[in-house]
């Protein structure tokens, strides 16, 4: 049920990091690491599985929203997640690469 704002001790802006604020240039991150970073945790912080699922609920839309500012790399194996990083000027070839196999 909705609740009046007056019932809360405090309310805050719903601000999210931009990719440039969150990710280090030259580094690639899994969505799990991005989820932790969005909560001001270390990328390798130990968290329980339930918490990780909640954090992913925030991270996946964030990655999709900022896709034009990111690059993606194939996972090392089929069992691993993909990796995301900041799109940088030297990644120009990646932005124009053919992704549908019609090269």
Secondary structure, DSSP 8 states (H G I E B T S, - for coil): ----GGGSS---------HHHHS-TT--B-HHHHHHHHTT--TT----HHHHHHHHHHHHHHHHHTGGGEEEE--SSTTS--EEEE--GGGHHHHTS--SS--
